Amino acid sequence: MKKNALALMSAIVLAYIAGQSCNTGSEKSGSAETVSAFTAEDTALWKTATNIFKPLPPLEMDLESPLFKLGEKLYHETALSANNQMSCNTCHQVKNFGVDNEPTSPSFDGSARGERNSPSSYHASLHIAQFWDGRAADLVEQAKGPILNPIEMGLKNEKEAVNRIKAIPDYKALFAEAFPGVKDPITYHNIALAIAEYEKALMSPAPFDAYLQGDLSSLDEQQRKGLKIFIETGCITCHTGVNLGGHMFQKFGLVKGPYWEFTGSEREDVGRYAVTNNEADMYVFKVPSLRNVEKTWPYFHDGSVADLGKAVKIMATTQLGRDLSNEQVNDIVAFLRSLTGEIPKHLASN
C-alpha cells in the first residue's frame, strides 16, 4: 500500500512538472488581462492549479424558501437536545466557520465528550460522505445522528424529537409551508431534510477562489510560493478539487506510522474499520477539506494538534514521508490562509 501511495504521489508531481512546461498560452476567458501582469512562472502555476483545484460553485438556491427558513430555525433549535440548551449550532457554529474549536465536543450535560473532533459544517454538502468514518451517506442521514446520540444532544428516540417540535406552536405553519400537501409533515426525516437544506448554504468563498478564477493578485507572493510547494510536495495526492479534500478516504499513517506516535493522540482510533470491519480500512479516515483550515483548529479526527504548522509537518511525514523545513511549512501555511473565506451576509446574523 505504501509503494502504491508513493507511486501515485510521484505520478501527480510528474504531471505537475509536465504541466508547468507545456502550459504557455492563455486558456481562461475573462482572465488574460489579470494574468498578464504576472511572470510566466506565476501564470504557469495558476494554470496548473486550475487543473487540480476548482473554485466554489455559485450558490444556486432560494434563501427565502420555506424549506430553507425551516432548516435555519431547526439548526439553531435547542429543543432538540435533552437539556434544551444545545443545538446543531453549539458544536458547528455558523459564525465560527462551522466549528467550536474544541478537541472533542462536550455532551449536552457536560458529563462526557465525543470521541472525535466535530468537523466544520461549512462545505459539508460537497463531501463524499459525512463523519470522519463516512458512516452517513449524506447531510440528511448525518443530521439524524447527533440528536439521538447519548453523549451529544441526548434525545431518547425519534418520537421524542418529533413531539418536542410539535409542542412549539411556530413549527406547525413552518412545516406546512415547507412540505405543502403533506398531511403530517412534522416527521424526524423532514426535520433532518430541512436541516440539510440549510447546511447547503454554508459556503464561504475565499481568496483562493478568486485566484482560480483568474485574479492572481488574490494570493500574495508567499502564498503563491506555498501553493507551489503544496503541489510539488505531493499534498495534492489527497487534497484536490473544489473542497481541497473531503472526496476520498485515506489511511492516517500511510507512509510512516502509527499516527499517534506523531500526533500525541491519547488513544488509538481504528477509523473506518469500525464501520466496515474491513482490515483495509484500519486507521482510514475521510480526508478533511482544507477550506477555512486556518480557523477550524484543532486538527485531525481527535483534535490532538492545535497548531496548523505542526499539523502540516505531521501530514508531510506520515502521509508522504517528507521532512519539510520550517520555511516550507510557513509557506504552505501562508497558502492555506488563502482558503479562509468570508462568512456570507445570509449567515452572518446566525
For each residue, the residues with C-beta under 8 A, 3 or more apart:
1: 4 5 251 254
2: 5 6 254 255
3: 6 7
4: 1 7 8
5: 1 2 8 9 237 254 255 319
6: 2 3 9 10 255 321
7: 3 4 10 11
8: 4 5 11 12 237
9: 5 6 12 13 234 237 320
10: 6 7 13 14 234
11: 7 8 14 15
12: 8 9 15 16 234 236 237
13: 9 10 16 17 231 232 234
14: 10 11 17 18
15: 11 12 18 19
16: 12 13 19 20 48 52 231 232 236
17: 13 14 20 21
18: 14 15 21 22
19: 15 16 22 23 44 47 48 51
20: 16 17 23 44 45 48
21: 17 18
22: 18 19
23: 19 20 27 43 44 47 48
24: 40 44
25:
26: 31 32 35 36 43
27: 23 47
28: 31 32 35 47 50 214
29: 32
30: 214
31: 26 28 34 35 213 214 215
32: 26 28 29 35 36 214
33: 36 37
34: 31 37 214 215 216 217
35: 26 28 31 32 38 43 46 214 216
36: 26 32 33
37: 33 34 216 217
38: 35 42 43 46 216
39: 42 43
40: 24 43 44
41: 44 45
42: 38 39 45 46 216 224
43: 23 26 35 38 39 40 46 47 216
44: 19 20 23 24 40 41 47 48
45: 20 41 42 48 49 224 227 228
46: 35 38 42 43 49 50 211 212 214 216
47: 19 23 27 28 43 44 50 51
48: 16 19 20 23 44 45 51 52 231
49: 45 46 52 53 211 212 227 231
50: 28 46 47 53 54 212
51: 19 47 48
52: 16 48 49 231 236 240
53: 49 50 208 212 240 241 242 244
54: 50 212 241 242
55: 205 208 209 210 212 213 242
56: 123 203 205 206 209 242
57: 60 242
58:
59: 201 203 344
60: 57
61: 65 68 197 200 201
62: 65 68
63: 68 201 346
64: 68 69
65: 61 62 68 69 178 197
66: 69 70 174 177 178
67: 70 71 178 179 193 194 197
68: 61 62 63 64 65 71 72 197 198 201
69: 64 65 66 72 73 174 178
70: 66 67 73 74 171 174 175 177 178 194 197
71: 67 68 74 75 193 194 195 196 197 198 199
72: 68 69 75 76 198 350
73: 69 70 76 77 170 171 174
74: 70 71 77 80 88 165 191 194 195 198
75: 71 72 87 88 89 94 195 198 199 350
76: 72 73 87 88 89 350
77: 73 74 80 87 165
78: 81 84 85 86 87
79: 84 164 165 167 168
80: 74 77 86 87 88 147 153 155 161 164 165 191
81: 78 84 85 86 87 90 108 147 153 154 155
82: 108 109 153 154 155
83: 86 108 109 154
84: 78 79 81
85: 78 81 90 108
86: 78 80 81 83 90 91 108 152 153 154
87: 75 76 77 78 80 81 90
88: 74 75 76 80 91 92 121 143 146 195
89: 75 76 92 93 94 350
90: 81 85 86 87 93 100 105
91: 86 88 99 100 102 105 118 146 152
92: 88 89 98 99 100 118 120 121
93: 89 90 96 97 98 99 100
94: 75 89 98 121 202 343 347 350
95: 343 347 348 350
96: 93 99 100 101 295
97: 93 120 122 204 292 295 296 341 343
98: 92 93 94 119 120 121 122 124 202 292 296
99: 91 92 93 96 118 119 120 295 296
100: 90 91 92 93 96 105 118
101: 96 296 297 298
102: 91 105 106 117 118 298 303
103: 113 117 298 302 303 304
104: 113 114 115 116 117 118 302 303
105: 90 91 100 102 113 114 118 152
106: 102 110 112 113 114
107: 110 111 112 113 114 150 151 152 154
108: 81 82 83 85 86 152 153 154
109: 82 83 154
110: 106 107
111: 107 151
112: 106 107 151
113: 103 104 105 106 107 151
114: 104 105 106 107 118 149 151 152
115: 104 269 302
116: 104 131 132 269 301 302
117: 102 103 104 132 298 299 300 301 302 303
118: 91 92 99 100 102 104 105 114
119: 98 99 124 131 132 288 296
120: 92 97 98 99 123 124 289 291 292 296
121: 88 92 94 98 124 199 202
122: 97 98 202 203 204 291 292 341
123: 56 120 126 127 202 203 204 243 246 289 291
124: 98 119 120 121 127 130 139 142 199 202 246
125: 139 196 199 200 202
126: 123 242 243 246 247 289
127: 123 124 130 243 246 247 286 289
128: 134 246 247 248 249 286
129: 134 135 136 137 138 286
130: 124 127 134 135 136 137 138 139 141 142
131: 116 119 134 135 136 142 145 286
132: 116 117 119 271 285 286 301
133: 271 272 274 275 285 286
134: 128 129 130 131 249 272 275 286
135: 129 130 131 275
136: 129 130 131 141 142 144 145
137: 129 130 141
138: 129 130 141 142 196
139: 124 125 130 142 143 195 196 199 200
140: 143 144 189 192 193 196
141: 130 136 137 138 144 145 192
142: 124 130 131 136 138 139 145 196
143: 88 139 140 146 147 191 192 195 196 199
144: 136 140 141 147 148 158 188 189 192
145: 131 136 141 142 148 149 152
146: 88 91 143 149 152 153
147: 80 81 143 144 152 153 155 161 191
148: 144 145 153 155 156 157 158 161
149: 114 145 146 152 153 154
150: 107 154
151: 107 111 112 113 114 154
152: 86 91 105 107 108 114 145 146 147 149
153: 80 81 82 86 108 146 147 148 149
154: 81 82 83 86 107 108 109 149 150 151
155: 80 81 82 147 148 160 161 164
156: 148 160
157: 148 160 161
158: 144 148 161 162 188
159: 162 163
160: 155 156 157 163 164
161: 80 147 148 155 157 158 164 165 188 191
162: 158 159 165 166 186 187 188 191
163: 159 160 166 167
164: 79 80 155 160 161 167 168
165: 74 77 79 80 161 162 168 171 186 191
166: 162 163 171 172 186
167: 79 163 164
168: 79 164 165 171
169: 172
170: 73 173 174
171: 70 73 165 166 168 174 175 186
172: 166 169 175 176 186
173: 170 176 177
174: 66 69 70 73 170 171 177 178
175: 70 171 172 178 179 185 186 190
176: 172 173 179 180 182 185
177: 66 70 173 174 180
178: 65 66 67 69 70 174 175 185 190 194
179: 67 175 176 182 185 190
180: 176 177
181:
182: 176 179 185 190
183:
184: 187
185: 175 176 178 179 182 190
186: 162 165 166 171 172 175 190 191
187: 162 184 190 191
188: 144 158 161 162 191 192
189: 140 144 192 193
190: 175 178 179 182 185 186 187 193 194
191: 74 80 143 147 161 162 165 186 187 188 194 195
192: 140 141 143 144 188 189 195 196
193: 67 71 140 189 190 196 197
194: 67 70 71 74 178 190 191 197 198
195: 71 74 75 88 139 143 191 192 198 199
196: 71 125 138 139 140 142 143 192 193 199 200
197: 61 65 67 68 70 71 193 194 200
198: 68 71 72 74 75 194 195 201 202
199: 71 75 121 124 125 139 143 195 196 202
200: 61 125 139 196 197
201: 59 61 63 68 198 344 346 347
202: 94 98 121 122 123 124 125 198 199 347
203: 56 59 122 123 341 344
204: 97 122 123 291 292 340 341 342 343 344
205: 55 56 209 210 341 342 344
206: 56 209 210 291 292 338 339 340 341 342
207: 210 211 218 219 338 340
208: 53 55 211 212 218 219 338 339
209: 55 56 205 206 212 213 341
210: 55 205 206 207 213 215 218
211: 46 49 207 208 214 215 216 218 219 338
212: 46 49 50 53 54 55 208 209
213: 31 55 209 210
214: 28 30 31 32 34 35 46 211
215: 31 34 210 211 218
216: 34 35 37 38 42 43 46 211 219 224
217: 34 37
218: 207 208 210 211 215 338
219: 207 208 211 216 223 224 227 335 338
220: 223 224 334
221: 224 225
222: 225 226 330 331 334 335
223: 219 220 226 227 334 335 337 338
224: 42 45 216 219 220 221 227 228 335
225: 221 222 228 229 331 334 335
226: 222 223 229 230 330 331 332 333 334 335 336
227: 45 49 219 223 224 230 231 335 338
228: 45 224 225 231 232
229: 225 226 232 233 328 331 332 335
230: 226 227 233 235 236 239 332 335
231: 13 16 48 49 52 227 228 235 236
232: 13 16 228 229
233: 229 230 316 320 322 324 328 332
234: 9 10 12 13 237 320 322
235: 230 231 238 239 315 316 320 332
236: 12 16 52 230 231 239 240
237: 5 8 9 12 234 319 320
238: 235 245 248 250 287 319
239: 230 235 236 244 245 287 290
240: 52 53 236 244 245 247
241: 53 54 244 245 246 247
242: 53 54 55 56 57 126
243: 123 126 127 246 247 289 290 291
244: 53 239 240 241 289 290 291 339
245: 238 239 240 241 248 287 288 289 290
246: 123 124 126 127 128 241 243 286 287 288 289
247: 126 127 128 240 241 243 287
248: 128 238 245 286 287
249: 128 134 272 281 284 285 286 287
250: 238 254 284 285 287 319
251: 1 254 257 271 282 283 284
252: 257 259 271 283 284 285 300 301 318 319
253: 256 257 258 259 262 283 318 319
254: 1 2 5 250 251 257 318 319
255: 2 5 6 317 318 319 320 321
256: 253 262 317 318 321
257: 251 252 253 254 261 262 283 318
258: 253 261 268 283
259: 252 253 262 263 265 283 318
260: 263 264 265 267 268
261: 257 258
262: 253 256 257 259 314 317 318
263: 259 260 300 302 304 305 314
264: 260 304 305
265: 259 260 268 269 300 302 304
266: 302 304
267: 260 302
268: 258 260 265
269: 115 116 265 283 301 302
270: 273 274 282 283
271: 132 133 251 252 274 281 282 283 284 285 301
272: 133 134 249 275 276 278 281 284 285 286
273: 270 276 277 278 279 281 282 283 284
274: 133 270 271 277
275: 133 134 135 272 281
276: 272 273 281
277: 273 274
278: 272 273 281
279: 273 282
280: 284
281: 249 271 272 273 275 276 278 284
282: 251 270 271 273 279
283: 251 252 253 257 258 259 269 270 271 273
284: 249 250 251 252 271 272 273 280 281
285: 132 133 249 250 252 271 272 301
286: 127 128 129 131 132 133 134 246 248 249 272
287: 238 239 245 246 247 248 249 250
288: 119 245 246 293
289: 120 123 126 127 243 244 245 246 293
290: 239 243 244 245 293 336 339
291: 120 122 123 204 206 243 244 339 341
292: 97 98 120 122 204 206 295 296 339 340 341
293: 288 289 290 296 299 308 336 339 340
294: 297 308 333 336 337 339 340
295: 96 97 99 292 340
296: 97 98 99 101 119 120 292 293 299
297: 101 294 306 307 308
298: 101 102 103 117 303 304 305 306
299: 117 293 296 303 304 305 306 308 311
300: 117 252 263 265 303 304 305 311
301: 116 117 132 252 269 271 285
302: 103 104 115 116 117 263 265 266 267 269
303: 102 103 104 117 298 299 300 306
304: 103 263 264 265 266 298 299 300
305: 263 264 298 299 300 310 311 314
306: 297 298 299 303 310
307: 297 310 311
308: 293 294 297 299 311 312 333 336
309: 312 313 329 330 333
310: 305 306 307 313 314
311: 299 300 305 307 308 314 315
312: 308 309 315 316 324 329 332 333 336
313: 309 310 316 317 324 329
314: 262 263 305 310 311 317 318
315: 235 311 312 318 319 320
316: 233 235 312 313 319 320 322 323 324
317: 255 256 262 313 314 320 321 322 323
318: 252 253 254 255 256 257 259 262 314 315
319: 5 237 238 250 252 253 254 255 315 316
320: 9 233 234 235 237 255 315 316 317
321: 6 255 256 317
322: 233 234 316 317
323: 316 317
324: 233 312 313 316 328 329 332
325: 328 329
326: 329 330
327: 330 331
328: 229 233 324 325 331 332
329: 309 312 313 324 325 326 332 333
330: 222 226 309 326 327 333 334
331: 222 225 226 229 327 328 334 335
332: 226 229 230 233 235 312 324 328 329 335 336
333: 226 294 308 309 312 329 330 336 337
334: 220 222 223 225 226 330 331 337 338
335: 219 222 223 224 225 226 227 229 230 331 332 338 339
336: 226 290 293 294 308 312 332 333 339
337: 223 294 333 334 340
338: 206 207 208 211 218 219 223 227 334 335
339: 206 208 244 290 291 292 293 294 335 336
340: 204 206 207 292 293 294 295 337
341: 97 122 203 204 205 206 209 291 292
342: 204 205 206
343: 94 95 97 204 347 348
344: 59 201 203 204 205 347 348
345: 348
346: 63 201
347: 94 95 201 202 343 344 350
348: 95 343 344 345
349:
350: 72 75 76 89 94 95 347
